[in-house]
Amino acid sequence: MFVRIDEKRRKPLRLVTPLLVMACLCVAVWQALAPPAERYALLQSWGTVPAELQLNLGALLSGSGLRLFSALFVHADWTHLFGNILFLGLFGAAVERTLGSWRLLSLYLLAGACANLFTALMAPLTQAPIIGSSGAVSALIGAYVLLFPRSHLGIVLPLGLYFQLVRVPAIHLIGIWLVFQVLETFGSRTGAIAWWAHVFGFVNGVFLALILRPWLHRRDARLV
């Protein structure tokens, strides 16, 4: 007589999100240790410079196209960096657990590069480089909304001398965040922040997650 013994599946390690965080931190340390002249040259050579972007296949497959990706790992300062890696860790880990490591990495790089390209097209004569992972992180937020529409996020509210942790539907908080991005995109008078990258990155993340969602249903069916 044979008896079936169910073995617990080992959850695979999800290392892409922490590796992306570490990559951004390492580049930031490299920037901080470099002399000011080299630091500026790094921003120009790694960032997406709209005025230098050549929209032909040969150029995009070489230097100018690679900058759409390298710009995702370069940040203006520590505040810019920590703001992005905070949201990268928060939303990236959840999306990676659902989509898997390779799909998370593909979504991050592809959506981030497309966000940089779209932002460059909005101001094609600009010499200032587009840098930062904001477009890619916004894509992760968009994917999170589609994959976890009923999830909750915790926010800390100061109540006098005390702090209260409140659970709020994620779609409400992210909706407020998205409205703010749209308003800043059309109303901001400063070009210091690439608001277009945030908005387009979010839309691109929703679109890519929508493409991958049928695959998730097929995977779940195979595991039954």
C-alpha positions in Angstrom: 0.0 0.0 0.0 1.4 3.4 -1.0 0.7 6.5 0.9 1.2 9.9 -0.6 3.2 12.4 1.4 2.8 16.0 0.4 6.0 17.9 0.6 6.0 21.5 1.4 7.2 23.6 -1.5 10.2 25.7 -0.7 9.6 29.3 -1.5 12.3 30.5 -4.0 14.5 33.3 -2.9 13.5 36.7 -4.2 16.7 38.6 -4.5 16.1 41.1 -7.4 14.5 43.8 -5.2 17.4 43.9 -2.6 19.9 43.7 -5.4 18.4 46.7 -7.2 18.5 48.6 -3.9 22.1 47.6 -3.4 23.0 48.7 -7.0 21.5 52.1 -6.4 23.3 52.5 -3.1 26.7 51.4 -4.6 26.4 53.9 -7.4 25.5 56.6 -4.9 28.6 55.9 -2.8 30.7 55.9 -6.0 29.2 59.3 -6.8 29.8 60.7 -3.3 33.5 59.6 -3.4 34.2 61.0 -6.8 35.5 64.6 -7.3 32.8 67.1 -8.3 34.0 67.3 -11.9 33.8 63.5 -12.3 30.4 63.4 -10.5 29.0 65.8 -13.1 30.5 63.8 -15.9 28.9 60.7 -14.4 25.5 62.3 -14.5 25.9 63.3 -18.1 27.3 60.0 -19.3 24.8 57.8 -17.3 21.7 60.0 -17.5 19.3 60.4 -20.3 20.1 63.7 -22.0 17.1 64.6 -24.2 19.1 66.8 -26.5 21.6 64.0 -27.2 19.0 61.3 -27.7 19.0 60.0 -31.2 15.8 58.3 -32.2 17.1 55.8 -34.6 17.5 52.1 -34.1 21.3 52.0 -34.4 21.8 54.8 -31.9 19.2 53.4 -29.4 21.0 50.0 -29.4 24.3 51.7 -28.6 25.1 54.6 -26.3 22.0 56.7 -26.2 19.7 53.7 -25.8 21.7 52.3 -22.9 21.4 55.6 -21.1 17.7 55.0 -20.7 18.6 52.1 -18.5 21.7 53.4 -16.7 19.8 56.5 -15.7 17.7 54.3 -13.4 20.7 53.8 -11.1 21.9 57.4 -10.8 20.4 59.9 -8.3 20.9 63.6 -7.7 21.4 63.4 -3.9 20.8 61.2 -0.9 17.2 62.5 -0.4 16.4 61.5 -4.0 17.9 58.1 -3.5 16.3 57.2 -0.2 12.9 58.3 -1.4 13.1 55.9 -4.4 14.6 52.9 -2.6 12.0 53.2 0.2 9.2 52.7 -2.3 11.3 50.2 -4.3 11.7 48.0 -1.3 8.0 48.4 -0.2 6.3 47.7 -3.6 9.1 45.8 -5.4 9.2 43.0 -2.8 5.4 42.4 -3.1 5.4 42.5 -6.9 8.4 40.2 -7.0 6.7 37.6 -4.8 3.8 37.5 -7.3 5.5 37.9 -10.7 8.8 36.2 -9.9 12.3 37.7 -10.0 12.9 37.7 -13.8 9.5 39.3 -14.6 10.0 41.9 -11.8 13.4 42.8 -13.2 12.0 43.0 -16.8 9.2 45.2 -15.7 11.5 47.5 -13.7 14.0 48.0 -16.5 11.6 48.1 -19.4 9.0 50.4 -17.7 11.7 52.6 -16.3 13.5 53.0 -19.7 10.2 53.7 -21.5 9.4 56.4 -18.8 12.7 58.0 -19.4 12.2 57.9 -23.2 8.7 59.5 -22.9 10.0 62.2 -20.6 12.8 63.0 -23.0 10.3 63.3 -25.8 8.3 65.9 -23.8 11.4 68.2 -23.8 13.6 67.1 -26.7 15.9 70.1 -26.5 16.8 69.9 -22.8 20.4 69.5 -21.9 19.8 68.5 -18.2 20.1 64.7 -17.8 17.1 62.7 -16.7 18.2 60.5 -13.7 16.7 58.4 -11.0 14.6 55.3 -10.7 11.3 57.2 -10.2 9.8 56.0 -13.4 10.6 52.4 -12.7 9.4 52.7 -9.1 6.2 54.3 -10.3 5.7 51.3 -12.6 6.0 49.0 -9.6 3.3 51.0 -7.8 1.1 50.6 -10.9 1.7 46.9 -11.0 1.0 46.7 -7.2 -2.4 48.3 -7.6 -3.4 45.9 -10.3 -2.1 42.8 -8.6 -3.3 43.7 -5.1 -6.4 45.9 -5.5 -7.8 45.1 -2.0 -4.6 45.4 0.0 -4.0 47.8 2.8 -1.0 50.0 3.7 -0.1 51.3 7.1 0.6 54.9 7.7 1.8 56.5 11.0 -0.3 59.5 12.2 1.0 61.8 14.9 -1.6 62.3 17.7 0.0 64.7 20.1 2.8 62.9 21.9 1.8 59.6 20.5 1.8 57.9 17.1 -1.0 55.8 15.7 -0.6 53.2 13.0 -3.6 53.2 10.7 -4.4 50.7 8.0 -5.7 52.4 4.8 -6.8 50.8 1.5 -3.7 50.9 -0.7 -5.8 52.0 -3.7 -6.9 55.2 -1.8 -3.4 56.2 -0.9 -1.9 55.4 -4.3 -4.9 57.2 -5.9 -4.0 60.4 -3.9 -0.4 60.0 -4.8 -1.3 59.7 -8.5 -3.5 62.7 -8.5 -0.6 64.7 -7.0 1.7 63.5 -9.7 -0.7 64.5 -12.5 -1.3 67.9 -10.9 2.5 68.5 -10.6 3.0 67.3 -14.2 0.8 70.0 -15.7 1.2 72.7 -13.0 4.8 72.6 -11.9 6.9 75.5 -13.0 10.2 73.8 -12.2 12.0 71.3 -14.3 14.0 69.8 -11.4 11.7 66.8 -11.1 10.6 64.7 -14.1 6.9 64.4 -13.2 6.2 62.9 -16.6 8.3 59.9 -15.7 6.2 59.2 -12.6 2.9 59.3 -14.5 4.0 57.4 -17.5 5.9 54.9 -15.4 2.7 54.2 -13.4 0.6 53.7 -16.5 3.3 51.5 -18.0 3.4 49.4 -14.9 -0.4 48.8 -14.9 -0.2 47.8 -18.6 2.7 45.3 -18.1 1.0 43.8 -15.1 -2.2 43.5 -17.0 -0.3 41.5 -19.7 1.2 39.2 -17.1 -1.9 38.7 -15.0 -3.4 35.9 -17.3 -0.2 34.1 -16.9 -0.6 34.2 -13.1 -4.1 32.5 -13.4 -2.6 29.8 -15.6 0.2 29.2 -13.1 -2.2 29.0 -10.2 -4.3 26.4 -12.1 -1.3 24.2 -12.7 -0.5 24.2 -8.9 -4.0 22.8 -8.0 
